[in-house]
Amino acid sequence: MFTVKEDLRGNLSWPDRGTAFADVDSSSLTVTLSVQNGAISAASSAGVAVGGTPTDRSFTGTTVALNAYFRKLGSIGYTSALNSVATQKLTTTVSDGSLSASKVSVISVVPVNDAPIAAAMATLTGGRIGIPFEITYEALRTAANVRDIETASPGILVQAVSSGSLQRWTGTAWVALPATGSVSQRVITAGQKIRWLPPAGATGTRAAFALKAWDGAMMSATTTQVFVNLE
């Protein structure tokens, strides 16, 4: 069995002792590695010609050259299909041009946490001049296009207050929401709501605050600037 990490190239290497491929009648063989999805990657060497496709990769050379090539760590790699952690069936077929033999093995894919994603900008409408503007988690998530491949409802982490001030609803009262401090103080989760208090006299579309998506371990690479339209 082989083991690789999700979305990362992992080594497919054969035992460093013994002979993986042999033929009593021929000193030259073609080995084909086949998978249903993902990509097998390798480069030709002085003694082994690499061909085929990412899912059906072929290796041709002498038995000596092939065995040395397959034993060398890093020569052959496998990368899973994007965000796929499904176990893959690897079929190894050896042919001398007339006869062939096959063996099936397994590639196990270890899940890797992917960072959540958010848009660079979000604009909220419906604000009123001089009146606190309430924003639900759901509305903010939709506007900022916050999403995560592993998390159904990723958190929204306030990074900065651009103007005015922010508050969160505790269930009984509005309290200040700081732009700095612990994650628990700044994160907005499903079912929660916040409100933005615009500066005195502010009109039109104003930069209100900035956020990142948060999955509990990683933040989005992009910081979303949130604007509020005041009418």
C-alpha positions in Angstrom: 0.0 0.0 0.0 1.1 3.6 -0.7 0.2 6.7 1.3 0.1 10.3 0.1 -1.4 13.5 1.4 -4.4 15.2 -0.2 -3.5 17.6 -3.1 0.3 17.1 -2.5 2.7 15.0 -4.6 3.6 11.9 -2.7 6.2 9.3 -3.6 5.4 6.0 -5.1 8.5 3.9 -4.4 9.0 0.2 -4.5 11.1 -1.9 -1.9 14.7 -0.9 -1.9 15.7 -4.6 -1.8 14.9 -7.3 -4.2 13.9 -7.2 -7.8 10.5 -5.7 -8.5 10.5 -6.6 -12.3 12.1 -9.5 -14.0 11.6 -11.6 -17.2 13.6 -14.8 -18.1 13.1 -14.2 -21.8 13.6 -10.4 -22.1 15.9 -7.8 -20.7 13.6 -5.0 -21.8 10.2 -4.4 -20.3 7.4 -1.8 -20.2 5.8 -1.1 -16.8 2.4 0.8 -16.8 0.9 2.4 -13.7 -2.8 3.1 -14.0 -5.2 5.0 -11.7 -8.8 6.2 -12.1 -8.1 9.8 -11.3 -5.4 12.1 -10.0 -2.0 12.2 -11.7 1.1 10.0 -11.8 4.1 12.1 -12.5 7.6 11.1 -13.5 10.4 12.2 -15.8 12.5 10.1 -18.2 16.0 9.2 -17.2 19.1 8.0 -19.1 17.8 4.4 -18.8 14.1 4.7 -18.6 11.7 6.3 -21.1 8.5 7.7 -19.5 5.3 8.1 -21.5 1.6 7.8 -21.4 -0.9 10.0 -19.6 -1.2 11.2 -16.0 -3.7 8.3 -15.2 -1.9 5.7 -17.4 1.9 6.3 -17.1 4.3 4.0 -18.9 8.0 3.3 -18.2 10.2 1.4 -20.7 13.8 0.2 -20.1 15.9 -2.7 -19.2 15.0 -4.7 -16.1 18.1 -3.3 -14.3 17.3 0.3 -15.2 13.6 -0.1 -14.3 14.3 -1.7 -10.9 16.8 1.0 -10.0 14.4 3.8 -11.2 11.4 2.4 -9.3 13.4 2.0 -6.1 14.7 5.6 -6.1 12.6 7.8 -3.8 11.1 10.7 -5.7 11.3 9.2 -9.2 7.5 8.5 -9.4 4.9 10.6 -7.7 1.1 10.6 -7.3 -1.1 13.6 -6.7 -4.8 13.1 -5.8 -7.6 14.8 -7.7 -8.2 18.2 -6.2 -9.7 17.9 -2.7 -10.3 14.2 -3.1 -9.4 11.8 -0.3 -10.9 8.7 -1.9 -8.7 5.6 -1.8 -7.2 4.9 -5.2 -6.7 1.6 -6.9 -3.2 1.4 -8.6 -2.8 -1.2 -11.3 0.8 -2.1 -12.2 1.1 -4.0 -15.5 4.5 -5.4 -16.7 4.8 -6.4 -20.4 7.6 -7.8 -22.6 5.7 -6.9 -25.7 4.0 -10.3 -26.0 2.8 -11.3 -22.6 1.9 -9.2 -19.5 1.2 -9.6 -15.8 -0.7 -7.2 -13.5 -1.0 -6.5 -9.8 -3.4 -4.2 -8.0 -2.4 -2.2 -5.0 -3.9 0.7 -3.0 -3.0 4.4 -2.7 -4.4 5.8 0.6 -5.0 9.6 0.6 -4.6 11.3 3.9 -6.9 14.4 4.3 -5.2 17.8 4.6 -7.0 20.9 5.9 -7.7 23.4 3.1 -7.9 27.1 4.0 -11.3 28.7 3.6 -11.9 31.2 0.9 -13.5 34.7 0.9 -13.9 37.5 -1.7 -11.8 40.6 -1.7 -14.7 42.9 -1.3 -18.3 42.8 0.0 -20.9 45.5 -0.2 -24.0 45.5 2.1 -27.0 47.6 1.2 -29.9 48.8 3.3 -27.9 51.0 5.7 -29.5 54.2 7.1 -27.7 57.4 7.9 -27.0 57.7 11.6 -28.7 54.4 12.5 -26.9 51.2 13.6 -26.9 48.6 10.8 -27.6 45.0 11.9 -25.8 42.2 9.9 -26.5 38.5 10.3 -23.8 35.9 9.9 -25.7 34.5 6.9 -26.0 37.9 5.2 -22.3 38.6 5.8 -21.2 35.1 4.6 -23.2 35.5 1.4 -21.9 39.0 0.6 -18.3 38.0 1.3 -18.7 34.6 -0.5 -17.2 32.8 2.5 -16.8 29.1 1.9 -14.7 26.1 2.9 -14.4 22.6 1.3 -14.4 20.8 4.7 -16.6 23.1 6.9 -20.3 23.6 6.3 -20.4 27.0 8.2 -16.9 28.5 8.4 -16.4 31.3 10.9 -16.0 35.0 10.0 -13.1 36.7 11.8 -13.0 40.5 12.1 -9.6 41.8 11.2 -10.0 45.6 11.4 -12.7 48.3 11.8 -12.3 50.8 9.0 -14.8 53.4 10.3 -17.4 53.7 13.0 -17.5 50.8 15.5 -18.8 47.2 15.7 -20.9 45.4 18.3 -22.1 41.8 18.7 -25.4 40.6 20.0 -24.9 38.3 23.1 -28.6 37.3 23.2 -29.4 39.9 25.8 -27.3 42.9 25.0 -25.1 44.6 22.4 -21.4 44.6 23.4 -18.3 46.0 21.7 -16.7 43.7 19.1 -12.9 44.4 19.1 -10.8 44.3 16.0 -7.9 42.9 18.0 -7.9 40.4 20.7 -8.6 36.7 20.9 -10.3 34.7 18.1 -13.3 34.0 20.4 -13.8 37.8 20.8 -13.6 38.5 17.0 -15.2 35.5 15.4 -18.8 35.5 14.1 -20.5 32.1 13.7 -23.7 30.7 12.2 -26.8 32.2 13.9 -25.0 35.2 15.3 -25.4 38.8 14.4 -23.4 42.0 14.7 -24.1 45.6 14.0 -22.0 48.5 12.6 -22.4 51.9 14.0 -21.5 54.4 11.2 -19.5 57.6 12.0 -21.5 60.7 12.6 -22.6 62.3 9.4 -21.4 59.4 7.2 -23.3 59.0 3.9 -23.0 56.9 0.7 -20.9 53.8 0.5 -18.4 53.6 3.4 -15.7 51.1 4.2 -16.9 49.6 7.5 -14.7 46.7 8.5 -12.4 44.0 7.2 -12.7 40.2 7.8 -11.2 36.8 7.0 -12.8 33.4 6.7 -11.9 31.1 9.5 -12.3 27.3 9.8 -11.0 26.9 13.3 -7.4 26.3 12.3 -6.7 28.3 9.2 -7.7 31.8 7.8 -8.4 32.7 4.2 -5.5 34.1 2.3 -7.7 37.0 1.2 -8.9 39.8 3.5 -12.4 41.0 2.6 -13.1 44.7 2.8 -16.7 45.2 3.8 -18.6 48.3 2.6 -22.0 49.5 3.8 -24.2 51.6 1.6 -25.9 54.4 3.7 -29.1 56.0 2.4 
